[in-house]
Amino acid sequence: MSYIIDRRLNAKHKSAVNRQRFLRRYREQIQKSVSDAVSNRSIKDIDKGGKVSIPTKDIGEPVIHHGNGGHNTRVLPGNKQFSTGDKVNRPESGAGGGGGKNASDSGEGEDDFSFTLSQEEFLDFMFDGLELPNLIKRQLSGVEEFKKVRGGIANEGQPGRINIVRSLRAANMRRIALTAGKRKRLLELEVQLNEIDRQEEASRDLLLREEIIDEMSKISQAIKRTPWLDTFDLKYNLQIKQPIPRSKAVMFCIMDVSGSMDQATKDIAKRFFILLYLFLQRNYEKTEIVFIRHHTSAKEVDEDEFFHSRETGGTVVSSSLKLMKSIIDDRYSPNEWNIYGAQASDGDNWGDDSASCKELMSDHLLPLCQYYSYIEITPHDHQALWRTYEEVHNDYPDKFSLQHIIGVEDIYPVFRELFHKKVA
């Protein structure tokens, strides 16, 4: 019987094995709690670990017990309130101890089970089952990372990589090669000795017999002195470094900061892009991110300016799409890069600019992109830009997605819908 001993270091009074088993068992409930936490947190705390709660009813364990076998006779005391056949009413709300809003002088219950997730665990649950759609390997992105693969057999190497079968085979072949002549001579002498022994005793050449026996003894000793295993026989598994193919990807984050976007709408857009930024940074180390803000004109900015600048103005959405196309032409060849885009707006646009957006999207950007997502943040009816993008979606259903966000509680579900892992 084999025994596996887990010697991983754990914090005091904690078990890493039991914790991982618990997280796997209640993954669905924890996922829902994480979703609620993402919607209720402030922007600066969105990626931090913390307490999550699971309803007590979801963590009940099955209990195995003995049933009442055989014939039983019970004598139960009577009461003044109920008779046989009476129906017992449910306790009113509040009598269960924790289920209602009103106070009660009876009943008992249990609070939800709460525990703390680390930042790593929280992010694992937050981005579980998500991926960049249509990501394909274009070419090697640098040679800084390698993996070791079997590369044949070598005569030198580390003791831990010795190939026992090849080494024993080489040793056996060496012994056969070095002693082949001696073994052949030994067989010839055995034949001569047998011929002498078959002769009559009076006619035997005893002197020759002694010489043959002496020579056979010397040959046998020489064969025995041949080393059973020599350093020349040792063979090692050769491992070579092989470059790891990397998918080169770039994500364009385009945010409308025009005057029609009030502060609440901008905060929702920022929350969405922070989720996207965390997702890319955590799951795709080699992915580059391009931040674009636009009102009447578009500008490429850094991360800090993208999330904190207070610049505003009118609305010309096509300016951001033209800038995206210009950056792709200058820096990101579609033959080498997987190109993605994510755009957030309230749907308001200037005049006939939506027609220009459709032309830019359908004729210039989507043929180069792997995937493009548009979210419209408004509690009102859809604007002209949404209706224009619906036509684009009908032309490119696999490459273009659009979603509607009304409030903060819609951000995370919409994010998961845009980037969920598609089953092949």
N, C-alpha and C positions, 0 to 999 in steps of 0.2 A: 504494500500500500504506500502511495506517495503522499507526503504532507507538504503543503505550501505555507510558508511562514512569511507574513507581511511585516517587513522591518522598516517601513517608511516612518519617518519621524512625524509625530503628531503633536499638536499643542496639548497643553495640560487638560485632562478630562475630556478629550475629544478623540474620535476615531475617524480617520479619513475614509476607511473602507465603508463603515456604516453610513457616513454622511453621503458618499456617492451613491450608495444603494438607495438611500432615502430620496435623493434628488431624482434618480431615475424613476423610482416608483411613482412619485407624485409630480412628474414633469408637466402634465397638462394643467394641474391646479396652480403650480408655481408660474407657469407661462402666463396664465390669466392674471395672477397677482402682479407680475412684472409689467404686463400691459397696463394695468391700472396705475401702477407707480409711475410709469413713463408719462402718462397723461396728466398726473397730478403734481409732478415735481416742477421746480423752477428750472430755467434753462441751464444754469451753472451746475445744478446737481443731477442732471439727467443721466450721467454716466457713472454715478457713484453707487456702491453697494448700499445695503441697508436692510431694514426689517420688511419682511413680507408676511402676509397672513394667509392661512388656509382654513376654510370652514371645518369645524370639528367633525361634521357629518361625512366629510370626504376622506378622513384619515382613520376611520373605524377599521379595526382588524377583525377578520372572521375568527370565531371561537368554536373549538371542537369540544364537546362534552358528552357525557353519558346520558342516554335517554332513560325515561322511566319504563323499565321493562316489567313484565309480569302483571299480576292482578293487584291493584291497590284500592284500599278503602280509605276515604278521607272523611273526617268530621270537621266541618267548617263552622265557625261561630256565626250567629245571626247578626242582624243590624236593624236599626229602627228606620233607616232611610230608603233602602232598596229591597226589592223582592225579586224572585226569579223571573227572568224575562225583561226586566227593566233595562233601558239604555242609559249609559252614562255619558253626559255631555262633555265635550272637550273643554279644557281650561280656557278661560278668556285670555286675550292677548296680554302679556305681561306676567302671567302666572307661571311661565316656563323658565323664568330666570335668565333673561338675556335675549329673548326673542321679540319683545314689544317695547313700546315707548312709555307705557304707563307703569307706575310703581305697583308692586304687589307684595302682600305679606305672606305669600306661600309659593311653593315651587322652587326648583333648583335647576341649574344647567351648567354649561361650560362655555367659556369664551373661545373665540377662534384661536387656532394654534399659530403662534408667531415665532419666527426665527430670523436670523440675520444671514444675508447672502454677501459674500465678498464681492469686490468690484469685478474680478474675473468671472465669477459665477453669474453675476447679474448680467454682464455683457454677453456671456454664452447663451443665456436664456433669451436675451433681447434679440439676438441675431440668429437664433437657431432656425434652420430651414430656409435661409435666405441666400441668394447668389446674384451675381451680375448675369443677366440673360445673354445667351448667344456668345459667351466668351470662348474664343478659340486661340490656339497657340500660333503666333505669327513667326517669331524667330527668337533666337537666344538674346535675352536682355542682359548683356554683360557676361563675364566669365568668373564672377566672384563667388558663385556657389556651385558645389559639385556634389555628386553622390558616388559612393564606391560600389563598383560592380565587379563580378568575377571576370578575370582576364586571362585564364589559362593556368599553367603550372610553371613555377620557377624553381631554380636550384638553391636559391637563398630566400630567407624570409624570417618572420618571427615564429618562435616556438608554438604560439597559440594557433597558427595557421597551417601547421603541418598536415599534409595529406597522408594519412596512415596507409590507405590502400595503395596509393601510387608508390610510397616509400618501400613498402614490403614487396611490391612487384618488382621494383628496381633492384632491391637487394637479392631477390631470388634469381633474377636474370644475371646479375653480376656473379653470383656463386656458381651458376650453371656454366657461364662463360669461362671462369677461371679454373674450374675443376673438370671440364669436359675431357681434356686429354688424359688427365690422371685417372678418371673413372673408366675411360676406354682401355687404358693400360692395365688397370686393376681387373677388368673383365677378362682380358687376354691371359693374365697370370692365373686367374681362377680356373680357366679352361685347361691350361697346362698342368696345374696342380691336380685337377680331377683326372687327367689322362695318366699321370704318374701313379695316382692312388689306385687306378683300375688295373695297373700292371701287377703281375705276380710279385710277391715280396722279394723273391730271390733276384729278380731282374730290375728292381727299382734303382734309380740313380738317386741315392739319398742326399748326396752332396748338392745336386741340382734342386732337389726338393727344398732343402734348407735355404738355398739362395732365393728361390721363388718366394718362400714364406717371409724371409727377411725383407725382400723388396716390397711385397704386399703390405707389410707392417709400416714401412716408411711412407708408402703412398697414402695409406689410410691416415697416418698422422698428419701428412701434408694437407689432406682434404679437411681434416678436423681443425687445422690451424687457420683455415680461411675464415675471415670474420663473418659472423652471421648478419650484422648490420654495420655499415660503414657510413661516415659522414657524407661520402659521395652519393649514397643512395637516397638521402633525405630530399623529399620533394615538398614544396609549399604551394598553397593556394595563392595565386597572384591576384591582387586587387588593384584596379586602375581607377583613376578619377574620371568621371564622365560629367560633362556640364549638364546642369538641370535646365530644361527648357522653361522659359518664363513667358507668361502672357503679358505683353505690354499693353496697358490700358490707360485711357485718359477719360476723366469725368468732367464735363462742363456743367457747373452750377450757375444757373441764370436766375437772378431774382429781380423782380419789378420793385423799384423804390420810388415810384411816381407819387404825386400828391393824392391820387385816388386810394392809395394803400394807406389806411390809417395805422396807428401804432399797434393795435391788437392784431390786425391782419399781417403786419410785418413780423410780429413776434411768432405767429403761427408758421410763417414761411421760414424764419430762422430756426425754429424747433425742427422742422422737417429737414433742413439742410444740415443741422447738427447731427441728427440721426444718420443721415447719409454719410457725413464726414467720418463719424465714429465707425460706421460699418466698413467703409473703405480702408480706413487706417488699421482696423483690426484684422480684416480678412484678406486684404489684398495689399501686401507690402510694397509691390512694385507699381502700384497705380498712382498716376499723377492727377492732381485736381486743379482745374482752372476756374477761378471765381470771376463772374461777370455781373456787375450791377448796371441797371439801365433805367433811364426815364425818357427824356427826348433823345439822349445820346447814350451810348454804352461805353463802359470802361472796364478793362481788366484790372482787378485789384488783388491785394493779398488777403490772407485769411482774416486778419485783424480788421481791416477796413470793410471787408464784406459783411461782417457781423456787427460792426459798431459805428460805421459812418452814418451821419444823419442827413446826408445830401438827398434832395428831392427835386421834383419838377413835373413836367408834362409826361405823356406816355406815347412812345413810339417803339413798339415791341420789335419791329424788324431790325432796328439798329443793333440789338443784341445778337440776332441771328447772323447778320452780316459780319459782326466782329468774330463770332464763333467760326464761320467759314474762313475768314482771313487767318485766324490762328491755326486752323487745321492745315491750310495751304503752306504756312510758314514753318510749322514745327512738328506736325503729327501726320506723317504719311499714312494713308489708309492701308497701304500694303504691309505696314509694320505694326500699326497700332489698332487696338480695339477701341473704338470711339463711342462714348456714351454722353447723353445729355439729360439734365433734369431742370425743368423750368417751373417757377412758382409765380403766380400773378393773380390779381383779382378779376382778370378777364377784360378789364377796360382797355380800350385802344383808340388811337386817334384816327378819325375819318376812315379812309379806305386802306389803312395800313395792314389790316388783317389779310387782304388779298395778296399783298406783298409777302406776308408771313407764310401763306400757303405755298406760294411759288418758291420761296427760299427753302422751305422745309421739304417739299415734295421733289423738287428738281436738283437741289444742291446738297442738302444736309443728310437726309435719310438714306440716299444711296451710299453714303460714306459711313453711316453710323451702324453700330450693332443694335442699339436700343435707345429710345428717347421717351422720356416720361414728362407729362405736363399735369400739374395740379392747379386747380382753380379754387381760390379761397374766397368764398363769399356766402353769406346766408341768404342771398337773394337769387333771382333767376339768373340763368347763364347769360353771359355777355357775348358779343359778336365773335370774340376770339375763340370761345369754346365751340361755337357752331362751325367756324372755319376749321378748327382742329379736328372736329368730328369727321369732316370730309377727308382729311389727311389720314385719320385712323382707318377709315374704310378702304383706303388705297394701300396702306401698310399695316395690317392688323397685327403682324408679328413683331414689328419694329417700333410701333408708336402706341403708347398707352396714355389715357387721360383719366384723372380721378377728381372728384369733387370733395372739398373739405369745408365743413361748416364751422366747426369749433375745435378746440384743443383736443377733445376726446376722440376726434376722427384721425388725428395725425398718425399715430402708430398703426392702427388697422390699415389705413391707406398705404403706408410705407411697406407693410408686409405684403399687401396685395400687389404692389408694383414690382417687388423684388423677391417674391416667393420662388422656391425651387420648383421648376417644372419637371414632372415625371415623364421620362422618355417613353 
